[in-house]
Amino acid sequence: RRRRLPAAMAPPAFGSLKTEGGLKELDAFLAQNSYIGGGASAMQEDFDLLAQANPGSLEAFPHARRWAQHLRGLRAAFPCRQWPRAGAAAAAAGGASGDASGKGKDVARLEGLLPGAEMGKVCTRFPPEPSGYLHIGHAKAAMLNFHYAKHYNGKMLLRFDDTNPSKEKDEFEESIKADLATLQIFPDQVSHTSDHFPKLQKLMEAVIKEGKAYIDDTEVDKMRQERDAGIESSRRKNSVEENLRLWKEMLAGSAEGLKCCVRGRMDMQSKNKCLRDPVFYRCKVETPHHRTGTTYKAYPTYDFACPCVDAIEGVTHALRTIEYKDRDEMYAWVLEATKSRKVELVEFSKTQFSHTILSKRKLTWFVDNGYVEGWNDPRFPTVQGVLRRGMTVEGLLEFVMTQGMSKATNLMEWDKIWAINKQKIDPVVPRYAAVGQDNAVLLRLDGPSHPSAVKEKKHPKNDDLGERVIIQCNQIWVEQEDAVEIEPGEQVTLLHWGNCFVDKVNKDASGKVVDMVGRLNIAGNVKDTKKKIHWVPKVDDQVTRVTLREFDHLVTKAKIEDDDDIKDIINPCSVANTEAIGDPSLKLLPKGTKLQLERRGYFIVDSIAFPPGSPVVLIKIPDGKAKDMGMASKVDAKKLQGARGEKKAGGDKAEAAAAAPAGKAEKGKQPEAKAKAAAAGKPAERPVEDITRLDIRVGKITKVWAHPDSEKLYCEEIDLGEASGPRSIASGLRLHVTEEEMLGAMVVVLCNLKPKKIAGFESQGMVLCATSEQGKTELLKAPAGAKIGERVSYEGVEMLDPDEKLNEKTGKAPLVACSPLMKTTAGKQASYNGQVWMTSAGPVTCASVAGGKIS
């Protein structure tokens, strides 16, 4: 078993290292510790603190001198390594600093979420199917499992769920192991579901003997139709003897056996269709198993194998995504039917990013059809893909810790994870320069006639990165984008050199700058210039040929649905290259080096200058910002933020306007008058009882489940037609409305409430209902034909813009002010002050509550 290293602690505070007192404090601490985090390895805080000390100031302090020499040696030996911070390491080990709940700044609550967890007894598992490479969703699951195993001083198992030989390969297993090691996740035990095939067959046979499962040879499509309609199979009443006979045929892989599967005898009338006699065993003989060859002909399904093997291997807590919620009862049924020990199920939200495919089947399609380089393509959400694009392990870990075990499923944007990553790399990456080759402008100066070299720090605030050589000469390349903004006679600053006057700016007939002439003014004050520009020396035999590569989304749709045809949403222009003239030092950088090109952004070396003369390929690392650093990019930075970035660009407002209820002009209101009225005052300036300050929209409940900790609450996912995907909403309707009535219902939702945590579940709106005086509560429903996402209007009421978020302060809360006038009519139609709520397809109604209160 791998020896566990002591976790790093939060570094102590020392006095200024510019003073003798601060140096003494540091030396005294290091007399008892190897590093300032107190752990067994260096942290970024060590290097940050070393940068604060004056060169040579540590020589008189033996422990501090030893520490400094060691850190400089580490820097020299591992120049490209990204050192973790003590805070992130502590979080991974379950010791994140923060309040008593374990929740620090922007870190989700992680503690107290494993029922019955005991120190030293917790066993988690990460069970990937070896049918593809790990992606960012798997990384979250693996990190959470590893976190809890370490926090409780327990163990984490890596188990390959190899029950489908047609999809599995050794290549995928090896890549998963390598990726976990890259993520610094080291399982205590590695196993395969196939290790337990003999035991699983015995368990399945015992279940058949007890009459809890039967063999079915119904044709696949017919079985699917029967399950959907709740019709029992004609084979459901087979005798145990007949079932055992057919079971042996399955194990033998005979012609008769190949037509059969094993189904659990559960409940064909269950509203949860997953429980309608699910398949637990099926035959697979087309492809030999990558470990067992042709030994087995019948293989267990995930639904049967997973709970059984969890129990066999001693798993105490099975962490899995909320999408498996409908299968929880099946998991428990299998454990009971096989007389296995209990395993606690703990759910967390599925990772979903806009414009991102996480389906391994669809990712495989991209690979097999040559739309990407491979599973490590920088446009892929695989671990290898995002790391190749410049993500750091430390940044990925911190992002996962901010998500934690939340059950709220949202379509997340990429901006947050890339912004976290930028915080990790900015203090430790060297700075260089590159000028776009197309239309680069030659600036002739009165500089040295022969190129001369000077040294400059690679990073203005990090001496540990060392120095780079800058070549100065009398001709330099500058960007066309900068040159067109320079006026003749203007003084500008050449970064890392000094000021110069640009005396001549020569342009062609189109206004493009051809060349410029200038003279140096090194003694000039950089504060006197408005323009600070980067440059590259014109030394043709020494500059580096560079290809700057930017990536757009691989698909054009924010939320990919199961029935989407990938061919229809492929982005044909997802790669953009810019040829550039680079700093001579760039050709010396090894693959994987992260750097900043000044005024262009962050990049990572993807391909080195080999063979000689080949360009260095630099991949641009997103930084989470909607604006370019200086030079314009070929890929719009707003788009890389996902749906949120597009929304900021105005896209969602335009879509909302297009989807607004039709027919308003028919009531005598001209569009121009509407616009004028809307502009008359901001929402917050209008009367508090103005119903149009509420943003009530039509939505469809696509998923609903009982809140695990509250007997009154449902948790729902509701499609409101938003680019960011369905909203997560909690409703106190469990005692009034059945789950079957909720699922698929076209409801009306108050959308501009501030998000709230309700019994630990983040709710992003309110489903509106009608309640009678006797307490009967029913859903308000939109009529058939209403458009998902359209805003509800009110007969005779001028529709103005709603508040962005509703004020909830006493005396200023529109919802509180409007509620007394929100009622159902005698005709069971929703109304406000007698004005009926309308959609494009007709009024909003309830089933039977007349004169009821709407809330």
C-alpha positions in Angstrom: 0.0 0.0 0.0 1.3 3.4 -0.9 2.8 5.3 2.0 0.8 8.5 2.7 2.8 11.7 3.0 1.8 14.2 5.7 -0.5 16.9 4.3 0.8 20.4 3.9 -0.6 23.0 6.3 -1.3 26.6 5.8 2.0 28.4 5.8 2.8 30.6 8.8 3.2 34.4 8.6 6.7 35.8 8.9 7.9 39.3 9.3 9.3 41.1 6.2 12.3 39.2 4.7 13.8 42.6 4.0 14.4 42.8 7.8 16.7 40.8 10.1 13.8 40.0 12.4 11.8 38.4 9.6 14.8 36.4 8.4 15.4 35.1 12.0 11.7 34.0 12.2 12.1 32.1 8.9 15.4 30.5 10.0 13.9 29.4 13.3 10.9 27.8 11.6 13.1 26.0 9.0 15.2 24.6 11.8 12.3 22.2 12.5 10.7 22.0 9.0 11.9 21.3 5.5 9.4 23.6 3.8 7.2 26.5 5.0 4.0 24.4 4.5 5.4 21.9 7.0 4.8 19.0 4.5 7.1 16.6 2.8 7.4 18.5 -0.5 7.9 22.0 -1.8 4.8 24.2 -2.4 4.4 27.3 -4.5 4.4 29.3 -1.2 8.0 28.3 -0.7 9.0 29.9 -4.0 6.8 32.9 -3.5 8.5 33.6 -0.1 11.9 33.1 -1.5 11.2 35.7 -4.2 10.7 38.3 -1.3 14.2 37.9 0.0 17.1 40.1 -1.2 19.8 38.2 -3.0 22.5 37.1 -0.5 20.5 38.1 2.5 20.0 34.4 3.6 23.7 33.6 3.8 24.0 34.3 7.5 21.0 32.0 8.3 22.0 28.3 7.9 18.5 26.8 7.8 17.1 29.5 5.5 20.2 29.2 3.3 19.8 25.4 3.0 16.1 25.9 2.1 16.9 28.6 -0.5 19.6 26.5 -2.2 17.3 23.5 -2.3 14.5 25.5 -3.9 16.9 27.0 -6.5 18.0 23.4 -7.3 14.4 22.3 -7.8 13.8 25.2 -10.1 16.9 24.3 -12.2 16.0 20.6 -12.3 12.3 21.1 -13.0 11.9 24.4 -14.9 8.5 23.6 -16.2 6.9 22.1 -13.1 3.8 23.8 -11.7 4.2 23.6 -7.9 1.0 23.1 -5.9 -0.2 25.5 -3.3 -0.6 24.4 0.3 -4.2 25.4 0.3 -5.1 23.2 -2.6 -3.1 20.3 -1.2 -4.8 20.6 2.1 -8.2 20.7 0.4 -7.3 17.5 -1.5 -6.4 15.8 1.8 -9.6 17.0 3.5 -7.9 19.6 5.5 -8.8 22.8 3.6 -8.7 25.8 5.7 -12.0 27.6 6.4 -14.8 27.5 8.9 -15.8 24.5 10.9 -17.9 23.1 8.1 -14.8 22.8 6.0 -16.0 25.5 3.6 -13.4 28.1 2.7 -13.4 30.9 0.2 -15.2 29.7 -3.0 -14.9 26.1 -1.8 -18.0 23.9 -1.7 -19.0 22.2 1.5 -17.4 18.7 1.4 -17.5 17.4 5.0 -20.4 15.7 6.7 -21.8 14.4 3.4 -21.0 10.7 3.8 -23.6 9.0 5.9 -22.1 6.9 8.7 -18.5 7.6 7.6 -16.0 6.4 10.3 -12.3 7.3 10.4 -10.2 4.5 9.0 -13.2 2.6 7.6 -14.3 4.5 4.6 -13.7 2.8 1.2 -14.6 4.6 -2.0 -14.2 3.4 -5.6 -13.7 5.0 -9.0 -15.2 2.5 -11.6 -14.5 3.7 -15.2 -15.4 1.6 -18.2 -12.2 1.2 -20.3 -13.9 2.3 -23.5 -12.3 5.7 -23.9 -10.0 8.2 -22.3 -10.7 10.0 -19.0 -12.6 13.3 -19.5 -13.1 16.2 -17.1 -16.3 14.7 -15.7 -14.4 11.5 -14.8 -11.7 13.7 -13.3 -14.2 15.2 -10.9 -15.5 11.8 -9.8 -12.0 10.5 -9.3 -10.9 13.5 -7.3 -13.9 13.4 -5.0 -13.5 9.7 -4.3 -9.8 10.2 -3.6 -10.5 13.3 -1.4 -12.9 11.3 0.9 -10.6 8.3 1.1 -7.8 10.4 2.2 -9.9 12.6 4.5 -11.2 9.6 6.4 -7.8 7.8 6.3 -9.5 5.0 4.3 -8.8 3.7 0.8 -9.9 4.3 -2.7 -10.3 1.5 -5.3 -9.8 1.8 -9.0 -12.0 -0.8 -10.6 -12.3 -1.2 -14.4 -15.9 -2.0 -15.2 -15.0 -4.3 -18.1 -18.4 -6.0 -18.8 -18.8 -5.0 -22.5 -16.0 -6.5 -24.5 -17.1 -4.9 -27.8 -16.0 -1.4 -26.5 -13.0 -2.1 -24.2 -9.3 -2.0 -24.9 -6.0 -2.3 -23.0 -5.1 1.1 -24.5 -7.9 2.8 -22.6 -7.0 1.1 -19.3 -3.4 2.2 -19.6 -4.4 5.8 -20.5 -6.8 5.9 -17.5 -4.0 4.8 -15.1 -1.6 7.3 -16.6 -4.1 10.1 -16.3 -4.9 9.4 -12.7 -1.2 9.5 -11.9 -1.0 12.8 -13.7 -3.8 14.1 -11.5 -1.9 12.8 -8.5 -4.5 10.2 -7.7 -3.0 7.0 -6.5 -5.5 4.2 -5.8 -4.9 1.7 -3.0 -6.0 -1.2 -5.1 -6.7 -1.8 -8.8 -9.2 -4.4 -9.8 -11.6 -5.4 -12.7 -15.2 -6.4 -12.6 -14.0 -9.4 -14.7 -12.0 -10.6 -11.6 -15.4 -11.4 -10.1 -17.1 -13.1 -13.1 -17.2 -16.5 -11.4 -18.7 -15.1 -8.3 -21.2 -12.9 -10.2 -22.4 -16.0 -12.2 -23.0 -17.8 -8.9 -24.9 -14.8 -7.5 -27.1 -14.5 -10.6 -27.9 -18.2 -10.5 -28.9 -18.0 -6.9 -31.3 -15.1 -7.7 -32.8 -17.2 -10.6 -33.3 -20.2 -8.2 -35.2 -17.9 -5.8 -37.5 -16.9 -8.6 -36.4 -13.3 -8.5 -35.1 -13.3 -12.0 -36.1 -15.0 -15.3 -34.7 -15.7 -18.7 -36.3 -13.8 -21.6 -35.8 -14.4 -25.3 -38.2 -11.6 -26.4 -36.9 -9.7 -29.4 -35.1 -6.5 -28.4 -37.5 -3.9 -30.0 -40.6 -5.8 -28.7 -39.0 -5.9 -25.2 -38.4 -2.2 -25.3 -42.0 -1.5 -26.3 -43.4 -3.8 -23.6 -41.3 -2.2 -20.9 -42.4 1.2 -22.1 -46.1 0.2 -22.0 -45.7 -1.8 -18.7 -46.6 -5.1 -20.4 -45.2 -8.3 -18.8 -43.1 -10.6 -21.0 -44.6 -13.9 -21.9 -41.5 -15.5 -20.4 -42.0 -13.8 -17.0 -43.9 -16.9 -15.6 -41.3 -19.5 -16.8 -40.6 -22.1 -14.2 -37.4 -22.0 -12.2 -36.3 -25.2 -14.0 -36.8 -23.7 -17.4 -35.0 -20.5 -16.4 -32.0 -22.5 -15.2 -32.0 -24.6 -18.4 -31.9 -21.4 -20.5 -29.3 -19.9 -18.1 -26.9 -22.8 -18.9 -27.5 -22.2 -22.6 -26.5 -18.6 -22.1 -23.3 -19.5 -20.3 -22.5 -21.9 -23.1 -23.2 -19.3 -25.8 -25.4 -21.7 -27.7 -27.7 -20.6 -30.5 -30.6 -20.7 -28.1 -28.7 -19.0 -25.4 -27.6 -16.1 -27.6 -31.2 -15.1 -28.0 -31.7 -14.7 -24.2 -31.0 -12.3 -21.4 -31.6 -12.4 -17.7 -34.2 -9.9 -16.3 -34.8 -9.1 -12.7 -38.4 -9.7 -11.6 -39.1 -6.3 -10.2 -42.2 -4.2 -11.0 -43.5 -3.9 -14.5 -46.1 -1.3 -13.4 -43.6 1.0 -11.7 -43.8 4.6 -12.7 -40.0 4.6 -12.8 -39.5 2.7 -16.0 -35.9 1.7 -15.0 -37.5 -0.7 -12.5 -39.6 -2.5 -15.1 -37.7 -5.9 -15.0 -34.3 -4.6 -16.0 -31.7 -6.7 -17.9 -29.0 -8.1 -15.6 -27.1 -10.5 -17.9 -26.7 -10.7 -21.7 -24.6 -12.7 -24.2 -21.6 -11.1 -26.0 -19.7 -13.4 -28.3 -18.7 -11.1 -31.2 -15.6 -9.8 -29.6 -13.2 -11.7 -27.2 -12.9 -10.0 -23.9 -9.6 -8.1 -23.7 -8.6 -9.9 -20.4 -10.6 -13.2 -20.4 -10.7 -13.9 -24.1 -13.5 -16.3 -25.0 -13.9 -17.9 -21.6 -17.2 -16.2 -20.9 -20.2 -15.9 -23.3 -22.5 -14.1 -20.9 -21.7 -10.9 -19.1 -23.4 -8.9 -16.3 -24.8 -5.5 -17.0 -23.6 -2.5 -15.0 -26.8 -2.5 -13.0 -26.1 -5.9 -11.6 -22.4 -6.0 -11.5 -21.8 -2.7 -9.8 -23.7 -3.2 -6.6 -22.5 -6.8 -6.3 -18.8 -5.9 -6.8 -19.1 -2.9 -4.5 -20.2 -5.2 -1.7 -17.6 -7.9 -2.5 -14.7 -5.4 -2.5 -15.7 -3.7 0.7 -16.9 -0.4 -0.6 -18.7 1.6 2.1 -19.7 4.6 0.1 -20.5 4.6 -3.7 -20.2 8.1 -5.1 -22.0 8.6 -8.3 -23.7 11.3 -10.4 -27.3 12.4 -9.9 -28.2 10.9 -13.3 -28.3 7.5 -11.6 -30.9 8.7 -9.1 -33.6 6.7 -10.9 -31.6 3.5 -10.4 -31.0 3.8 -6.7 -33.9 1.5 -5.9 -32.5 -1.0 -8.4 -29.1 -0.9 -6.7 -30.7 -1.6 -3.3 -32.8 -4.4 -4.8 -29.8 -6.2 -6.2 -28.0 -6.0 -2.9 -31.0 -7.5 -1.1 -31.6 -10.2 -3.8 -28.0 -11.3 -3.7 -27.9 -11.1 0.2 -25.0 -8.7 0.0 -24.0 -6.1 2.6 -25.3 -2.6 2.4 -23.4 0.1 0.5 -24.3 3.8 1.0 -25.1 5.7 -2.2 -23.9 9.3 -2.3 -24.8 11.5 -5.3 -23.3 14.6 -6.8 -24.0 16.7 -9.9 -22.9 15.6 -13.3 -20.3 17.9 -14.9 -21.7 19.6 -17.9 -20.0 22.4 -19.9 -21.5 24.4 -22.7 -20.4 23.5 -26.3 -18.9 20.3 -24.9 -19.4 16.6 -25.7 -18.8 14.2 -22.8 -20.4 11.1 -24.4 -17.6 8.6 -25.0 -19.5 7.2 -27.9 -19.7 10.6 -29.6 -16.1 11.5 -28.7 -15.1 8.1 -30.3 -16.9 9.2 -33.5 -14.8 12.3 -33.7 -11.6 10.3 -33.3 -12.6 7.5 -35.7 -13.7 9.9 -38.5 -10.6 12.1 -38.3 -12.2 15.3 -37.1 -9.6 15.6 -34.3 -6.0 14.5 -33.9 -6.8 11.9 -31.3 -8.1 11.6 -27.7 -5.6 14.2 -26.6 -6.8 16.9 -29.1 -6.8 20.3 -27.3 -10.5 20.8 -28.3 -11.5 17.6 -26.4 -12.7 17.6 -22.8 -10.4 14.7 -22.0 -7.8 15.1 -19.2 -5.1 14.8 -21.8 -6.9 17.3 -24.1 -7.3 20.1 -21.5 -3.8 19.6 -20.1 -2.4 19.8 -23.6 -4.3 23.1 -24.0 -2.6 24.5 -20.9 -4.7 23.5 -17.9 -2.8 22.7 -14.7 -3.5 19.9 -12.4 -3.7 22.4 -9.5 -6.2 24.5 -11.4 -8.4 21.5 -12.2 -8.3 20.4 -8.5 -9.3 23.8 -7.3 -12.2 23.9 -9.8 -13.5 20.5 -8.6 -13.2 21.7 -4.9 -15.4 24.7 -5.8 -18.1 22.3 -7.2 -17.8 19.8 -4.4 -20.7 17.4 -3.8 -23.5 19.8 -5.0 -26.4 18.0 -6.6 -27.5 21.0 -8.6 -27.0 20.1 -12.3 -26.2 23.2 -14.4 -24.6 23.8 -17.8 -21.4 25.4 -16.7 -19.3 27.8 -18.7 -15.5 27.3 -19.3 -14.6 30.8 -18.1 -14.4 29.9 -14.4 -12.0 27.0 -14.8 -9.8 28.9 -17.1 -9.8 31.9 -14.8 -8.7 29.7 -11.9 -6.0 28.2 -14.2 -4.7 31.7 -15.1 -4.2 32.5 -11.4 -2.0 29.4 -11.2 0.2 30.1 -14.2 0.5 33.9 -14.2 3.0 34.1 -11.3 5.3 31.4 -12.7 5.4 31.6 -16.5 8.2 33.5 -18.4 7.4 36.4 -20.7 8.4 36.5 -24.4 7.4 38.4 -27.5 6.1 37.5 -31.0 4.9 39.7 -33.9 2.3 38.5 -36.4 4.2 37.8 -39.7 1.5 39.0 -42.1 1.8 42.7 -42.5 4.5 43.0 -39.9 6.0 46.5 -40.0 9.8 47.2 -40.1 10.8 50.0 -37.8 14.3 51.4 -38.6 16.1 52.9 -35.6 19.4 54.7 -34.9 20.2 51.7 -32.7 23.4 49.6 -32.6 24.6 48.8 -36.1 25.5 45.3 -35.0 23.1 43.2 -32.9 23.9 43.4 -29.1 22.5 41.3 -26.3 21.2 42.4 -23.0 19.6 40.4 -20.2 16.1 40.9 -18.8 14.1 39.1 -16.1 11.8 36.4 -17.6 9.1 37.6 -15.1 8.9 41.1 -13.6 8.0 39.7 -10.2 9.6 36.3 -10.1 13.4 36.3 -10.0 13.5 32.5 -9.7 12.6 32.1 -13.3 16.0 33.7 -14.2 16.8 35.9 -17.1 16.4 35.8 -20.9 18.5 37.4 -23.6 17.1 40.3 -25.6 18.7 41.3 -28.8 18.8 44.9 -29.7 19.6 46.2 -33.2 18.8 49.0 -35.6 15.8 47.3 -37.3 12.9 45.7 -35.4 9.5 44.2 -36.3 6.4 45.6 -34.8 2.7 44.8 -35.2 0.6 46.3 -38.0 -2.1 46.7 -35.4 0.2 49.0 -33.4 1.7 50.8 -36.3 -1.6 52.1 -37.8 -2.3 53.8 -34.5 1.1 55.6 -34.3 1.2 59.3 -35.5 4.4 60.7 -37.1 6.5 62.4 -34.4 4.8 60.4 -31.6 6.9 59.0 -28.8 6.2 55.4 -27.9 7.8 52.9 -25.5 9.5 49.8 -26.8 9.0 47.2 -24.0 12.2 46.1 -22.3 14.3 48.7 -24.2 13.1 52.3 -23.8 11.3 55.2 -25.5 11.7 56.2 -29.2 10.3 58.9 -31.4 8.7 57.6 -34.6 9.5 60.3 -37.1 8.1 58.7 -40.3 5.1 56.4 -40.8 4.9 55.3 -44.5 1.6 53.9 -45.7 0.3 52.5 -48.9 -2.8 53.6 -50.8 -5.0 51.3 -48.6 -3.8 52.9 -45.4 -1.6 49.9 -44.4 1.7 50.9 -42.8 4.6 49.8 -45.0 7.5 50.8 -42.7 8.5 53.4 -40.1 11.6 55.4 -39.2 12.4 56.4 -35.7 15.2 57.3 -33.2 15.8 56.1 -29.7 15.2 58.2 -26.6 16.4 55.8 -23.9 16.5 58.6 -21.4 12.8 59.3 -21.9 10.3 58.6 -19.2 8.0 55.7 -20.0 5.2 57.5 -18.1 5.2 60.2 -20.9 4.0 57.7 -23.6 0.5 56.4 -24.2 1.6 53.4 -26.3 3.8 50.6 -25.0 4.4 48.1 -27.7 6.3 44.8 -28.0 8.8 44.1 -30.8 11.1 41.4 -32.2 14.6 42.1 -33.6 15.2 41.7 -37.3 17.9 39.1 -37.1 16.7 36.6 -39.7 19.1 33.9 -38.7 18.1 34.0 -35.0 14.4 34.8 -34.7 12.0 31.9 -34.2 9.4 30.9 -36.7 6.2 30.5 -34.6 2.7 29.2 -35.3 0.2 30.6 -32.9 -2.7 28.2 -32.7 -6.1 29.2 -31.3 -9.1 26.9 -30.8 -12.8 27.5 -31.0 -15.5 25.1 -29.7 -15.6 21.8 -31.6 -19.4 22.1 -31.9 -21.7 25.1 -32.5 -24.5 24.2 -30.0 -24.3 25.1 -26.3 -26.3 22.2 -25.0 -25.9 18.9 -26.9 -29.0 16.6 -26.7 -28.9 12.8 -27.0 -30.8 12.9 -30.4 -28.5 15.6 -31.9 -26.8 14.5 -35.1 -23.2 15.5 -34.5 -22.6 16.0 -38.2 -25.1 18.9 -38.1 -23.4 20.8 -35.3 -19.7 20.4 -36.1 -17.8 23.7 -36.1 -16.0 23.7 -39.5 -13.6 26.5 -38.3 -12.5 25.4 -34.9 -8.8 25.9 -35.5 -7.1 29.3 -36.4 -3.4 29.7 -37.0 -1.4 32.9 -37.0 2.2 32.8 -38.4 4.5 34.9 -36.3 8.1 36.1 -35.9 9.1 35.1 -32.4 11.7 36.0 -29.8 15.0 34.0 -30.5 14.7 32.3 -27.1 11.4 30.6 -28.0 13.2 27.9 -30.1 15.0 26.7 -26.9 11.8 25.9 -25.0 10.8 22.2 -24.4 7.4 20.8 -25.2 4.9 21.6 -22.5 6.4 24.9 -21.4 3.8 27.5 -20.5 4.6 31.1 -21.2 3.1 34.5 -21.8 3.5 36.3 -25.1 3.3 39.9 -24.0 0.1 41.6 -25.1 -1.1 38.4 -26.7 -1.9 36.1 -23.9 -0.8 32.7 -22.4 0.5 29.9 -24.5 1.9 26.4 -24.2 4.5 24.8 -26.4 2.9 22.0 -28.4 5.6 21.4 -30.9 9.3 22.4 -30.7 11.5 23.7 -33.5 12.6 20.4 -34.8 13.8 19.5 -37.3 15.7 22.8 -37.5 13.7 25.4 -39.4 10.4 24.0 -38.3 8.1 26.5 -36.6 7.4 26.3 -32.8 3.7 25.6 -32.4 2.2 27.5 -29.5 -1.4 26.8 -28.3 -3.2 29.7 -26.8 -4.4 29.0 -23.2 -7.8 30.6 -22.5 -7.8 33.0 -19.5 -11.5 33.2 -18.7 -11.8 36.8 -19.9 -14.1 38.1 -22.6 -11.5 40.6 -23.9 -8.2 40.1 -25.6 -5.1 41.0 -23.7 -3.9 43.5 -26.4 -3.6 42.0 -29.9 -6.9 40.9 -31.4 -7.4 37.1 -31.5 -8.8 35.2 -34.4 -11.1 33.4 -32.1 -13.6 35.7 -30.2 -12.7 35.4 -26.5 -16.4 35.9 -25.7 -17.3 32.6 -27.5 -14.8 30.7 -25.4 -16.7 31.7 -22.3 -19.6 29.6 -23.5 -23.2 30.6 -23.4 -22.5 33.3 -20.8 -20.0 35.0 -23.1 -22.5 34.9 -25.9 -25.2 36.3 -23.6 -23.0 39.2 -22.7 -22.6 39.9 -26.4 -26.4 40.3 -26.6 -27.4 37.0 -28.2 -29.8 35.8 -25.5 -31.6 39.2 -25.4 -32.2 38.9 -29.2 -33.4 35.3 -28.8 -35.7 36.3 -25.9 -37.2 39.1 -28.0 -37.8 36.7 -30.9 -39.5 34.2 -28.6 -41.7 36.8 -26.9 -45.5 36.1 -27.0 -47.0 37.2 -30.3 -50.2 39.1 -30.9 -49.5 42.2 -28.8 -49.9 44.6 -31.7 -53.4 43.2 -32.2 -54.4 44.9 -29.0 -53.8 48.3 -30.4 -50.3 48.8 -29.1 -47.8 49.6 -31.8 -44.2 48.3 -31.5 -42.9 51.8 -31.4 -45.2 52.7 -28.5 -44.1 49.6 -26.6 -40.4 50.5 -27.0 -41.1 54.0 -25.8 -43.0 52.8 -22.8 -40.3 50.3 -21.9 -37.7 53.0 -22.0 -39.7 55.2 -19.7 -38.1 53.8 -16.6 -35.8 51.1 -15.3 -37.7 48.2 -13.6 -36.5 49.2 -10.2 -37.9 52.7 -10.7 -41.4 51.4 -11.4 -44.1 50.8 -8.8 -43.4 47.9 -6.5 -46.8 46.3 -7.4 -46.0 46.4 -11.2 -46.6 42.7 -12.2 -44.3 43.1 -15.2 -41.3 43.3 -12.9 -41.8 39.6 -12.4 -40.2 37.4 -15.1 -42.7 34.5 -15.4 -41.9 32.1 -18.2 -43.1 28.8 -19.6 -40.9 25.8 -18.8 -41.0 22.0 -19.1 -40.1 19.7 -16.2 -37.6 17.3 -17.7 -36.5 15.6 -14.5 -37.9 15.3 -11.0 -36.8 13.4 -7.9 -37.6 13.4 -4.2 -35.2 15.5 -2.1 -33.1 13.0 -0.1 -33.3 15.0 3.1 -36.8 16.6 3.0 -40.1 14.8 2.9 -41.8 17.9 1.4 -39.5 18.8 -1.4 -39.0 17.8 -5.0 -35.9 18.6 -6.9 -36.5 19.4 -10.6 -34.7 20.2 -13.8 -36.8 22.6 -15.9 -36.1 23.5 -19.5 -36.7 27.2 -20.0 -35.2 27.4 -23.4 -32.0 29.0 -22.1 -28.6 28.5 -23.7 -27.2 27.6 -20.3 -29.4 24.5 -20.1 -32.2 23.5 -17.7 -32.5 25.2 -14.3 -32.4 23.3 -11.0 -35.4 24.2 -8.9 -36.7 22.9 -5.6 -40.5 22.9 -5.0 -42.4 22.1 -1.8 -45.0 20.1 -3.7 -44.2 16.5 -2.6 -47.3 16.3 -0.4 -49.6 17.7 -3.0 -48.5 16.6 -6.5 -47.3 13.2 -7.6 -44.0 12.7 -9.3 -45.7 11.4 -12.4 -47.8 14.5 -12.7 -44.7 16.7 -12.3 -42.6 14.9 -14.9 -43.1 16.4 -18.4 -45.5 19.1 -17.2 -45.6 22.4 -19.0 -45.5 24.8 -16.0 -44.9 28.5 -15.4 -41.8 29.5 -13.5 -40.8 32.7 -11.7 -37.4 33.1 -13.2 -35.9 36.3 -11.6 -35.7 35.2 -8.0 -32.2 35.3 -6.5 -30.8 31.7 -6.3 -31.2 30.1 -2.9 -30.1 27.0 -1.1 -33.2 25.1 0.0 -32.3 22.1 2.3 -28.8 22.1 0.7 -30.2 22.2 -2.9 -29.6 25.3 -5.0 -32.9 26.5 -6.4 -32.9 28.9 -9.4 -36.6 29.8 -9.5 -40.1 29.0 -8.4 -42.7 26.8 -9.9 -46.1 28.6 -9.5 -49.2 26.8 -8.2 -52.8 27.5 -7.2 -53.9 26.7 -3.7 -57.5 26.6 -2.5 -58.8 27.8 0.9 -59.0 24.2 1.9 -55.3 23.7 1.1 -55.6 21.8 -2.1 -52.6 22.7 -4.3 -52.3 22.2 -8.1 -49.7 23.1 -10.7 -50.4 26.1 -13.0 -50.0 24.8 -16.5 -49.3 26.4 -19.9 -51.6 25.2 -22.7 -50.5 22.8 -25.4 -48.7 24.7 -28.1 -47.1 27.2 -25.7 -43.4 27.8 -26.4 -40.8 26.8 -23.9 -39.1 29.9 -22.6 -41.8 32.4 -23.7 -42.7 35.1 -21.2 -46.2 35.1 -19.7 -48.2 38.3 -20.4 -51.3 39.7 -18.8 -54.4 40.8 -20.7 -54.6 44.6 -20.9 -51.3 45.1 -19.2 -48.4 46.9 -20.9 -45.4 44.4 -20.9 -42.3 46.1 -19.7 -38.8 44.7 -19.0 -38.7 42.6 -15.8 -36.2 43.2 -13.0 -32.9 41.4 -13.5 -33.3 40.0 -9.9 -36.2 40.7 -7.7 -35.6 42.9 -4.6 -36.6 41.0 -1.5 -36.3 43.8 1.1 -39.4 44.8 3.1 -41.4 47.4 1.3 -39.4 47.0 -1.9 -40.2 43.4 -2.9 -42.4 43.2 -6.1 -43.4 39.6 -5.4 -44.7 40.3 -2.0 -46.6 43.4 -3.3 -48.1 41.5 -6.3 -49.0 38.2 -4.5 -52.3 39.3 -2.9 -53.7 40.1 -6.4 -52.4 36.8 -8.0 -55.4 34.4 -8.0 -57.2 31.9 -10.2 -60.6 32.9 -11.6 -63.9 31.1 -11.4 -62.9 29.5 -14.7 -59.6 28.3 -13.1 -57.5 30.7 -15.1 -54.4 32.4 -13.6 -54.9 36.1 -13.2 -53.4 39.3 -11.7 -56.0 41.8 -10.5 -58.5 40.1 -12.8 -56.2 40.2 -15.8 -55.7 36.7 -17.2 -52.2 35.3 -17.7 -51.6 34.6 -21.3 -49.2 32.6 -23.5 -49.0 32.5 -27.3 -51.3 29.5 -27.2 -53.8 30.7 -24.7 -54.3 31.2 -20.9 -52.5 29.6 -18.0 -54.8 27.4 -16.0 -55.0 24.8 -13.2 -57.1 21.7 -13.1 -59.8 22.4 -10.5 -58.8 25.2 -8.0 -61.1 28.2 -8.6 -60.5 31.4 -6.6 -57.3 30.0 -5.3 -54.1 31.9 -4.3 -51.2 31.7 -6.7 -47.8 31.2 -5.1 
